[in-house]
Amino acid sequence: LKDSTGSIDGKLWENCSYFDQKFEEGDIVSIKALPSLYRKKVILNIHSIDKYAPLRHDGYGFKNNLIPRINYDSKSLWKELGGYLKKTGHYSNFIRSIYKDYKDKILEYPYSSHPEFQKEGSYIVNLLKALNLCEGLLSNNKKNLNEYDLNLIYALIFLKNLSIVACYSKEGIYKIKDEALLKGERNIFYKFIDEYKSCIEEEDYFLIQKYINCESSIQKSFEFGLVKRIFEIIDYATP
């Protein structure tokens, strides 16, 4: 069980099969419970649990503050992000247009879509970590870098996890939109970036699509491998 103040374990001892049908992981719920100790940990002994219903539960003081937030200086981070936008080269107009239009969400959204790991503001924080890591790795391996498309690498980092902005909306927590659930996140993300197709050369746009689609022809490329490795490190280091 989690809200913006933290999380705590809960235990249901009776009628588990009944309650299992009433909600799913990530749902906003209302509970009645008593604190107790279980294996030397404070837990909530749940007596009743149900999905949140505004007409029933708002009178008890429900507040829509279920997600913790990272404290950061948004102006400073956005300025730092702008410096990296320049490194996307001939992809910059495409990336810049998307990020300008969705600035508010990019500053607000979590990095992870999993309910347990959602923290507002973590998208841009982890994006900058990925960009910083990329810059460090490239600066330490300058030999033969002229053989690779460095502009593409930075552009792919900007796009790597942007699908959360296209496919999720906040409903207490961030949940996948019905359209994305029905048609698939990748298809919705294609539709999302397709609106900016006029901001990029056709050849470059189709190349980005190939990378997003992880086509076999590019999976062994340096650019694909580096971006994949960078986000593996970010994912491993993100609690």
C-alpha positions as CSV (number, residue, x, y, z in Angstrom):
1,L,0.0,0.0,0.0
2,K,1.5,3.3,-1.1
3,D,0.8,7.0,-1.1
4,S,3.0,10.1,-1.4
5,T,4.3,9.7,2.1
6,G,5.7,6.2,1.6
7,S,4.6,2.6,1.6
8,I,3.7,-0.2,4.0
9,D,2.9,-3.9,3.7
10,G,-0.6,-5.1,4.2
11,K,-2.0,-8.6,4.9
12,L,-5.3,-10.2,4.1
13,W,-5.9,-13.3,6.1
14,E,-9.5,-14.2,5.3
15,N,-11.7,-14.2,2.2
16,C,-8.7,-13.6,0.0
17,S,-10.3,-15.1,-3.2
18,Y,-13.3,-12.8,-2.8
19,F,-11.1,-9.7,-2.4
20,D,-8.8,-10.8,-5.2
21,Q,-11.7,-10.1,-7.7
22,K,-12.4,-6.6,-6.4
23,F,-9.2,-4.8,-7.4
24,E,-5.9,-5.2,-9.3
25,E,-2.3,-4.0,-8.6
26,G,-2.1,-0.3,-9.2
27,D,-5.7,0.5,-8.4
28,I,-6.6,3.2,-6.0
29,V,-8.2,1.5,-3.0
30,S,-9.9,2.4,0.2
31,I,-9.1,0.1,3.2
32,K,-10.1,-0.5,6.8
33,A,-7.2,-1.9,8.8
34,L,-5.5,-2.1,12.1
35,P,-1.7,-1.9,12.5
36,S,0.1,-5.0,13.9
37,L,3.5,-6.7,13.9
38,Y,4.4,-9.4,11.5
39,R,7.9,-10.9,11.5
40,K,9.0,-7.8,13.5
41,K,7.6,-5.4,10.9
42,V,4.7,-3.0,11.2
43,I,2.0,-4.0,8.8
44,L,-1.7,-3.2,8.3
45,N,-4.0,-6.1,9.1
46,I,-6.7,-5.4,6.4
47,H,-10.3,-6.1,7.3
48,S,-11.9,-4.5,4.3
49,I,-10.6,-3.3,0.9
50,D,-12.3,-1.9,-2.2
51,K,-11.6,0.2,-5.2
52,Y,-11.8,3.9,-4.6
53,A,-15.2,5.4,-5.5
54,P,-15.5,9.3,-5.2
55,L,-19.1,9.4,-4.0
56,R,-18.4,6.9,-1.2
57,H,-14.9,7.8,-0.1
58,D,-14.3,11.6,-0.6
59,G,-16.2,12.4,2.5
60,Y,-13.5,10.6,4.5
61,G,-10.8,13.0,3.4
62,F,-9.4,11.3,0.3
63,K,-6.7,13.4,-1.4
64,N,-5.2,12.8,-4.8
65,N,-1.6,12.7,-3.6
66,L,-0.7,9.0,-4.0
67,I,2.6,9.4,-5.7
68,P,5.9,10.7,-4.1
69,R,7.7,13.5,-5.9
70,I,11.3,14.2,-6.5
71,N,12.4,17.6,-5.4
72,Y,14.3,19.4,-8.1
73,D,14.8,22.8,-9.8
74,S,12.8,22.4,-13.0
75,K,14.3,25.5,-14.6
76,S,17.8,24.2,-14.0
77,L,17.1,20.7,-15.3
78,W,15.3,22.0,-18.4
79,K,18.2,24.3,-19.2
80,E,20.6,21.4,-18.8
81,L,18.4,19.3,-21.1
82,G,18.6,22.1,-23.7
83,G,22.4,21.7,-23.9
84,Y,22.0,18.1,-24.8
85,L,19.4,18.9,-27.4
86,K,22.1,20.5,-29.4
87,K,23.9,17.2,-29.6
88,T,21.1,15.6,-31.6
89,G,22.3,17.6,-34.6
90,H,20.0,17.2,-37.7
91,Y,17.5,15.4,-35.4
92,S,17.2,18.4,-33.1
93,N,14.2,20.1,-34.7
94,F,12.2,16.9,-34.4
95,I,13.2,16.2,-30.8
96,R,13.0,19.9,-29.7
97,S,9.4,20.2,-31.2
98,I,8.2,17.2,-29.2
99,Y,9.8,18.2,-26.0
100,K,8.6,21.8,-26.3
101,D,5.0,20.7,-26.8
102,Y,5.1,18.3,-23.9
103,K,7.3,20.2,-21.5
104,D,4.9,20.1,-18.6
105,K,4.4,16.4,-18.7
106,I,8.2,15.7,-19.2
107,L,8.9,17.7,-16.1
108,E,6.1,15.9,-14.1
109,Y,6.0,12.3,-15.3
110,P,7.6,9.3,-13.6
111,Y,10.4,7.3,-15.2
112,S,8.8,4.0,-14.4
113,S,5.2,3.0,-15.3
114,H,5.2,0.3,-12.6
115,P,3.0,1.5,-9.7
116,E,5.5,0.5,-7.1
117,F,8.3,2.6,-8.6
118,Q,6.4,5.7,-9.7
119,K,8.0,9.0,-8.6
120,E,6.9,12.3,-10.2
121,G,9.8,14.1,-11.8
122,S,11.9,11.0,-12.2
123,Y,11.5,10.9,-16.0
124,I,13.6,14.0,-16.6
125,V,16.0,13.2,-13.7
126,N,16.8,9.8,-15.2
127,L,16.9,11.1,-18.8
128,L,19.6,13.5,-17.7
129,K,21.5,10.7,-16.0
130,A,21.3,8.7,-19.2
131,L,22.6,11.7,-21.3
132,N,25.4,12.4,-18.8
133,L,26.4,8.7,-18.8
134,C,26.4,8.7,-22.6
135,E,28.6,11.8,-22.8
136,G,31.0,10.2,-20.3
137,L,31.2,6.9,-22.2
138,L,31.8,8.6,-25.5
139,S,34.4,11.0,-24.2
140,N,36.4,8.0,-22.8
141,N,36.2,6.2,-26.1
142,K,37.0,8.8,-28.7
143,K,38.8,6.4,-31.0
144,N,36.8,5.6,-34.2
145,L,33.8,7.7,-33.0
146,N,33.7,9.4,-36.4
147,E,32.4,6.1,-37.7
148,Y,29.2,6.3,-35.7
149,D,26.1,8.6,-35.8
150,L,26.5,10.4,-32.5
151,N,23.5,12.7,-33.3
152,L,21.4,9.6,-33.6
153,I,22.6,8.2,-30.3
154,Y,21.5,11.3,-28.4
155,A,18.2,11.4,-30.3
156,L,17.4,7.8,-29.3
157,I,18.1,8.6,-25.7
158,F,15.6,11.4,-25.8
159,L,13.0,9.0,-27.3
160,K,13.8,5.8,-25.4
161,N,11.2,6.0,-22.6
162,L,9.1,8.9,-24.0
163,S,6.2,6.4,-24.7
164,I,5.1,6.9,-21.0
165,V,4.1,10.4,-21.9
166,A,2.1,9.2,-25.0
167,C,0.6,6.1,-23.4
168,Y,-0.1,6.9,-19.7
169,S,-2.3,9.4,-17.9
170,K,-2.6,10.2,-14.2
171,E,-5.6,8.7,-12.4
172,G,-4.3,8.9,-8.8
173,I,-1.3,7.0,-10.1
174,Y,-0.1,6.8,-13.7
175,K,-2.1,4.2,-15.6
176,I,-2.0,3.1,-19.2
177,K,-4.6,4.7,-21.4
178,D,-7.4,2.5,-22.8
179,E,-6.3,3.1,-26.4
180,A,-2.7,2.1,-25.6
181,L,-4.0,-1.0,-23.8
182,L,-6.1,-1.9,-26.8
183,K,-3.8,-1.1,-29.7
184,G,-0.4,-1.6,-27.9
185,E,2.0,1.0,-26.6
186,R,4.3,0.9,-29.6
187,N,1.5,1.7,-32.0
188,I,0.3,4.6,-30.0
189,F,3.9,5.9,-29.7
190,Y,4.3,5.7,-33.5
191,K,1.1,7.7,-33.8
192,F,2.5,10.2,-31.2
193,I,5.8,10.9,-33.0
194,D,4.2,10.8,-36.4
195,E,2.7,14.2,-35.7
196,Y,6.2,15.6,-35.9
197,K,7.2,13.8,-39.1
198,S,7.4,17.2,-41.0
199,C,10.1,18.3,-38.6
200,I,12.6,15.8,-39.9
201,E,14.0,14.4,-43.1
202,E,12.0,11.4,-44.3
203,E,15.1,9.1,-44.3
204,D,16.0,10.1,-40.8
205,Y,12.4,9.5,-39.6
206,F,12.3,6.0,-41.0
207,L,15.7,5.2,-39.4
208,I,14.4,6.3,-36.0
209,Q,11.3,4.1,-36.5
210,K,13.6,1.1,-37.2
211,Y,15.5,1.7,-33.9
212,I,12.2,2.1,-31.9
213,N,11.0,-1.1,-33.5
214,C,14.3,-2.9,-32.6
215,E,14.5,-4.3,-36.1
216,S,17.0,-7.1,-36.5
217,S,19.0,-5.1,-39.1
218,I,20.1,-2.5,-36.5
219,Q,20.3,-4.6,-33.3
220,K,24.0,-5.2,-33.8
221,S,24.8,-1.6,-34.5
222,F,27.0,0.4,-32.2
223,E,24.3,3.1,-31.7
224,F,21.6,0.6,-30.7
225,G,23.9,-1.3,-28.4
226,L,25.2,1.8,-26.6
227,V,21.7,3.2,-25.9
228,K,20.5,-0.2,-24.7
229,R,23.4,-0.5,-22.4
230,I,23.0,3.0,-21.0
231,F,19.4,2.3,-20.0
232,E,20.2,-1.1,-18.5
233,I,22.6,0.8,-16.2
234,I,20.0,3.4,-15.4
235,D,17.3,0.8,-14.7
236,Y,19.7,-1.2,-12.5
237,A,20.6,1.9,-10.5
238,T,17.0,3.2,-10.1
239,P,15.3,2.0,-7.0
